[in-house]
Amino acid sequence: MTQPSTRETADGLAPSLRRLDLRRDVPAGWIRCSAAPEFFGEWHLRLTGWLRREYGEAPPRTADAYLIAWYLHVPAQVGALLLHHERRVPSLRPADLAFRLGAGQPYPDALAVLGDEFCCLPTDPASDARGATVVRDERALAAVLRARYTAHAAQFVQAYGPRSRFGRRTLWAAATDALENALWGAGRAGGTPEAEGAGVANAALVLDERYPPLTSASTLRLADREWTRRRESCCFSYLLPAEPECDGCPRTCSR
């Protein structure tokens, strides 16, 4: 994991964001998470159109599940990247995050962190920087990430729930999947077994047990020498033509 240099102390969170290619502004066409509820209708239309172009069909449950997972990817990915690479946790408030949708597939393909606040460990060279809050150890840092992500997800569930085809339990299952997938994925992106193992360890640290309303502790496990996990929610991709159930789908896996 990359550690910031002492020369970066005065800049606080900014060097971390540069290293991870996370923006600090909201360019034209980007969506601030706090304004996303006003955009959900347009986003759903774009997603439905993309599904029809790609697959010839756009099952309503599939479009709904994709939007839920793709939105929750934003706070989950920001939190996972900063924890994995920097051992820092930024603000994950909706007002402090923004994203851009891809021109083709309407998936958040770029992210921004707009606040200066972050939590870090006592050994962090920027622990005295403006906006820094020092926590005791890695377990405490993981607890901050879990709490901040859960708070953001709760606002999403409240805003999106009334227009969703799914109930609260399914929405929180999707939130749990998004968080664990992001933590695991931050490690897998390193391309080595050691990097993936670090991602698995982070998932076990953040989701060491079930923390309601999240629906599960980490379900990552080794199977045939490869890491896999049991999903908590269904993406309903199997409703698309010629698409099978995903590995770990809760529809087919034993709980």
LONU-877409 format. One record per atom (N, C-alpha, C): x negated, y negated, z negated; residue in one letter. Coordinates in steps of 0.001 Angstrom, whole numbers, plus 500000, padded with zeros to 6 digits. Each point is the difference from the previous one (the first is absolute). Layout:
BEGIN
XYZA
...
This chain:
BEGIN
499165501197500000M
500835498803500000M
499132498756500000M
500391499008500760T
499251498765500101T
500152499193498731T
498917499450499502Q
500058499113498862Q
499625498592500439Q
500721498978499554P
499685498636500377P
498668499570499423P
499314499117500697S
498723499496499518S
500242498849499039S
498971499689499188T
500134498919499039T
500179498664500695T
499564499850501241R
500165498747500730R
501455499716500322R
500850501012499885E
501404499837500360E
500873499630498803E
499384499875498821T
500785499807498796T
500954498825500112T
499513498877500480A
500832498799500048A
501165500140500975A
499868500875500976D
501042500163501009D
501100500962499573D
499829500662498875G
501042500871499479G
500427501082500972G
501276500013500337L
500577501063500814L
499647499871501479L
499660498815500457A
499830499755501437A
499025500968500681A
498821500287499428P
499091500936500685P
500591501404500170P
500778500450499017S
500644501311500119S
500938500022501202S
500763498937500164L
500968499955501096L
499284499953501342L
498893499285500076R
499236499966501257R
499462501384500326R
499478500695499016R
499437501325500260R
501070500966500498R
501226499833499527L
501078500931500338L
500872499493501140L
499607498921500625D
500727499441501143D
501435499655499629D
500169499428498821L
501295499518499538L
500007498480500084L
500990499437500615R
500067498556500182R
500414499317498698R
499799498673499977R
500382499199498841R
501022498931500372R
500550500095501229D
500976499017500440D
501160500709500682D
500982499236500453V
501173500553500671V
500085499356501380V
499350500598501005P
500054499425501344P
501419500035500574P
500194499283501074A
501304499997500674A
500377501422500398A
501243500357499762G
500482501327500348G
499853501024498894G
499252499675498938W
499873500907498861W
501198499842499080W
500221501000499139I
501128499986499078I
499463500076498577I
500342499014499200R
499688500072498574R
500977500982499356R
499516500848499112C
500872501017499408C
501190499384499275C
499823498834499412S
501108499362499305S
501107499576500953S
499671499839501293A
501007499637501011A
500472501202500801A
499472501185499720A
500336501183500787A
501479500342500000A
500738499823498889P
501436500339500052P
500757499276501107P
499592498786500339E
500649499276501088E
499644500591501363E
498952500816500037F
499487500565501247F
500413501451500187F
500598500622498981F
500295501430500078F
500898500337501193F
500992499170500281G
500894500281501117G
499271500014501328G
499184498979500251E
499225499946501242E
499010501149500074E
499347500299498881W
499026501089499978W
500689501324500345W
501172500227499430H
500718501245500272H
500358500104501484H
500399498895500611L
500310500011501428L
498764500321500825L
498874499399499656R
498756500274500729R
499574501447499835R
500155500514498792L
499621501384499737L
500901500960500769L
501295499724500011T
500940500836500746T
499681499984501490T
499704498816500547G
499632499906501413G
498737500771500312G
499017499943499088W
498749500735500215W
500256501512499989W
500805500471499058L
500313501429499963L
500674500447501291L
500922499210500521R
500687500378501238R
499021500036501171R
499084499053500052R
499008499998501091R
499066501200499894R
499611500355498790E
499031501074499806E
500625501386500080E
501219500142499480Y
500592501324499844Y
501333500176500728Y
500562498903500494G
501291500083500657G
501174499959499052G
499733500065498708E
501044499963498978E
499496499193498809E
500932499498499212A
499650499260498792A
500960500382498881A
499821501184499415P
500905500417498921P
499986498960498872P
501161499576499527P
500034498952498970P
499187500333498753P
500041501263499538R
499246500358498803R
498494499908500245R
499569500317501222T
498575499903500315T
499554498550499992T
500760499132500639A
499643498580500026A
499960499432498584A
500972500361499189D
500057499520498626D
498778500475499221D
499683501289500095A
498868500559499260A
498683499391500444A
499848499747501307Y
498766499395500495Y
499829498595499438Y
501060499198500026L
499878498624499500L
499620500002498518L
500623500866499236I
499688500080498570I
498524500344499791I
499537501033500669A
498616500436499836A
499028498943500492A
500314499365501126W
499084499022500569W
499917498744499151W
501125499559499431Y
499923498835499121Y
499178500331498748Y
500298501110499353L
499315500356498764L
498511500254500216L
499626500292501248H
498581500135500330H
499229498725499679H
500646498850500100V
499284498731499842V
499429499856498591V
500829499983498934P
499388499887498669P
499172501213499612P
500407501188500457A
499238501204499665A
498610499960500617A
499912499595501264Q
498715499984500688Q
499068498943499420Q
500529498821499735V
499164498952499412V
499449500467498659V
500863500542499143G
499541500464498699G
498994501126500096G
500245500958500898A
499102501149500134A
498633499595500529A
499972499127501001L
498714499569500573L
499140499275498971L
500609499065499275L
499226499239499014L
499522500882498862L
500820500951499569L
499569500904498938L
498879500902500485L
500168500608501172H
499033500971500486H
498634499365500287H
500003498879500698H
498739499423500464H
499380499001499032H
500822499331499205E
499483498884499206E
500232500138498506E
500816500963499601R
500415500127498599R
500586498681499508R
500886499452500827R
500749498797499675R
501463500228500351R
500885499331499305V
501439500065500291V
500501498571500151V
500438499609501201P
500487498643500193P
501462499874499566P
500509498792500064S
501446499826499834S
500702500708501152S
501030500764499673L
500818500660501021L
501408499406500035L
500159498805499446R
501307499345500066R
500387499742501454R
501281500109500342P
500415499752501383P
499547498649500540P
499949498978499154A
499561498684500463A
498515499971500338A
499240500999499519D
498551500010500193D
499530500976501070D
500925500633500726L
499640500941501059L
500734499625501283L
499355500277501133A
500618499761501307A
499500501061500963A
500726500170501116F
499611501012500972F
500414499574501392F
499374500656500973R
500327499801501412R
500456501329500573R
501063499973500801L
500438501203500686L
499308500119501341L
499685501237500390G
499376500236501285G
500893499583501153G
499382499640501113A
500773499534501155A
500820501116500627A
499517501245499923G
500744501135500537G
500755500696498889G
499312500885499307Q
500597500659498837Q
500161498964498890Q
501214499793499489P
500212498964498979P
499580500459498614P
498709500259499855Y
499384500487498771Y
499063498915499475Y
499908499783498682P
499080498986499488P
498549500358500324P
499432499304500987D
498654500347500452D
498932499041499490D
500375499005499219A
499038499097499374A
500648499431498743A
499177499784498971L
500510499614498688L
499264498780499480L
500659499267499120A
499399498813499394A
500284499997498503A
499017499547499238V
500132499780498555V
499836498502499784V
501010499354499441L
500047498546499967L
499616499406498655L
499976500794498957G
499656499487498680G
498528500189499674G
499541499323498966D
498613500121499537D
499873500881498765D
501109500370499421E
499973500768498755E
499593501448500265E
499186500567499109F
499681501418500086F
499547500510498646F
500176501289499778C
499486500676498818C
498770500796500390C
499070500105499080C
498745500692500301C
499434500610498726C
498898500723500154L
499336500646498884L
498986499057499355L
499582500270498774P
499017499128499335P
498686499891500757P
499649501009500789T
498734499991500745T
500080499246501324T
501171499518500382D
500166499305501274D
499227498680499960D
499129499743500989P
499244498744500013P
500874498752500039P
501250500149500461A
500896498849500074A
500965499946498825A
499659500673498906S
500926500055498873S
500229498635499362S
499095499056500226D
500162498652499461D
500580499032501018D
500331500489501191A
500495499125501061A
501412499522499701A
500369498896500627R
501365499501499871R
500974501056500521R
501035500275499240G
501006500976500405G
499739501404499524G
498819500272499427A
499667501357499567A
500543500281498604A
500529501205499837T
500405500502498690T
499297501328499781T
499235500095498944V
499228501208499725V
500841500974499198V
500019501263500446V
500692501056499261V
498973500977499450V
500425500822499080R
499102500827499201R
499197501004500822R
500695500763500863D
499349501088500708D
500826500361501231D
499606501077500688E
500678500376501235E
501438500445499766E
500284500618498873R
501381500387499713R
500880498758499858R
499468498980499357A
500758498756499866A
500183499332501354A
498974500063500855L
500117499420501334L
501045500750500822L
500001501322499881A
501015500796500694A
501399499650499507A
500141499752498711A
501306499639499448A
500473498656500554A
499073499064500198V
500362498709500591V
500502500206501426V
499279500799500779L
500422500261501378L
501382500642500027L
500200500998499169R
501296500700499964R
501116499027499630R
499775499171498993A
501039499075499554A
500295498942501058A
498965499463500632R
500217498956501004R
500676500569501241R
499595501181500407Y
500654500620501152Y
501464500315499673Y
500252500553498827T
501369500360499624T
500889498757499941T
499467498897499506A
500782498768499944A
500368499518501397A
499051500084500934H
500287499604501387H
501031500953500608H
499806501291499799A
500942500976500552A
501400499795499434A
500104499619498730A
501308499780499395A
500735498849500686A
499265498948500352Q
500634498891500713Q
500449500444501390Q
499206500851500644F
500400500521501304F
501250500864499883F
500032500889499022V
501164500876499815V
501254499168499762V
499881498953499206Q
501151499152499727Q
500460499267501261Q
499042499528500811A
500356499228501190A
500475500887501140A
499344501143500200Y
500302500839501154Y
501058501051499703Y
500131500378498730G
500919501071499639G
501412499848500539G
500620498818499898P
501383499874500469P
500192500241501492P
498940499831500805R
500150500225501432R
499461501363500422R
499429500747499070S
499403501295500324S
501044501102499994S
499736501052500765R
500840501194499988R
499665500903498817R
498974499660499251F
499517500868498935F
500254499380498632F
500058500856498988G
500193499548498639G
498688499623499337G
500097499545498754R
498819499524499275R
498966501096499820R
500448501219499736R
499025501074499777R
499145500222501245R
500617499984501170T
499261500185501250T
499074498816500256T
500454498792499703L
499153498826500179L
498769500066499094L
500199500423498764W
498853500112499100W
499105501183500360W
500569501050500576A
499172501100500503A
499094499496501122A
500555499177500892A
499195499422501072A
498921499084499442A
500315499260498943A
499000499131499372A
498865500828499402A
500340501128499404T
498974500882499440T
499106500549501103T
500606500443501104D
499221500500501137D
499060498928500543D
500508498782500142A
499183498930500574A
498775499741499142A
500164499985498689L
498868499731499116L
498971501115500051L
500449501250499869E
499015501081500004E
499336500139501365E
500764499863501074N
499398500084501329N
498954498918500218N
500254498792499494A
499040498914500165A
498721500273499215A
500138500483498775L
498815500306499193L
499176501121500630L
500666501042500443W
499333501111500681W
499389499515501310W
500772499245500772G
499542499545501298G
498806499073499927G
499903499179498954A
498840499125499860A
498717500821499894A
500093501171499380G
498845500884499941G
499764500727501307G
501062500535500587R
499853500751501256R
499398499160501112R
500272498693499979A
499473499127501043A
498480499950499992A
499388500419498895G
498537500039499940G
499393501078500854G
500793501010500383G
499546501002500956G
499120501097499442G
499844500078498688T
499190501057499395T
500802500678498899T
499662501256499663P
500695500657498887P
499848499228498696P
498832499381499804E
499775499251498771E
500922498779499922E
500139499303501133A
500876498831500019A
501454500405499778A
500419501089500651E
501363500466499795E
500206500414498558E
499000500671499426G
500103500399498599G
500164498809499072G
499343498880500339A
500158498789499194A
501422499475500095A
500600500089501192G
501392499598500153G
500939500885499203G
499736501296500022V
500805500940499210V
499871499673498510V
498771499699499571A
499780499661498590A
500747498722499622A
500032499029500905N
500739498772499716N
501500500278499875N
500511500875500858A
501421500356499891A
500287500671498661A
499092500879499571A
500176500667498705A
499882499008498851A
499190498955500179L
499831498981498960L
501243499123499878L
500532499568501131V
501153499105499986V
501286500755499692V
500112501209500525L
501210500805499815L
499658501255499209L
499420499805498828D
499601501145499172D
501209500711499392D
501119499327499965E
501261500600499589E
501117499228500682E
501227500416499787R
501114499276500599R
500274498731499189R
500128498889500698Y
500315498722499374Y
501285499475500633Y
501165500352499428P
501260499514500570P
499997498470500111P
500612499477501064P
500872500684500969P
499264500743501116P
498661499979500047L
499291500877500929L
500404501436499690L
500047500834501008T
500673501291499842T
499074501175499740T
498686499777500002S
499104501136499831S
498611499532499617S
499283500857499305A
498554499854499900A
499383500385501344A
498701499851500125S
499320500396501229S
500264501469500296S
500307500287501270T
500225501387500411T
498866500515500892T
498909499261500087L
498881500444500829L
499395501285499444L
499694500937500911R
499429501279499598R
499202500561501160R
499075500889499697L
499217500673501032L
500754501225500496L
500064500139501323A
500596501175500633A
499142500353501200A
499429501200499998D
499092500421501074D
498885498982500196D
499449499526498884R
498860499085499978R
500304498625500589R
501273499676500108E
500392498671500450E
501000499408499009E
499897498687499828W
500932499334499123W
501349499841500687W
501042500226499250T
501353499815500503T
500855499495498841T
501188499524500306R
500897499551498942R
501436500307500379R
500836500124498997R
501427500186500207R
500655498624500006R
500639499674501094R
500695498722500084R
501181499961499030R
500307498810499524E
501179499793499169E
501216499630500834E
499771499412501177S
501106499527500834S
499840500541501412S
501098500005500740C
499986500461501388C
499962498793500929C
499177500079501044C
499929498907500979C
501022500182501123C
500649501148500048F
501028500322500990F
499472499960501437F
498701500192500145S
499442500119501350S
500514501246500695S
500392501012499229Y
500485501245500611Y
501284499788500791Y
500678498860499789L
501206499704500778L
499674499515501412L
498735499648500235L
499587499561501329L
499809501216500905L
500206499844501299P
499875501144500925P
498631500667499898P
500015501306499822A
498801500851500011A
499040499711498854A
500440499295498959E
499134499715498856E
500294500985498871E
498976500692499479P
500224500942498898P
499995499273498654P
500325500749498938E
499830499445498668E
498525499754499731E
499727498963499214C
498619499684499629C
499481501025498989C
498685500156499948D
499395500791498941D
500344499363498657D
500396500808499060G
500330499491498683G
501374499381499896G
500840500158501016C
501336499410499986C
500818500564498834C
500669499148499233P
500797500520498873P
501180500851500433P
500373499940501278R
501094500827500500R
499592501470500071R
498711500259500159T
499538501376500214T
499058500500498920T
499428499091499200C
499033500424498991C
500689500328498684C
499496501005499347S
500475500325498653S
499535498931499040S
500883499574499090R
499636499023498999R
499534500690498734R
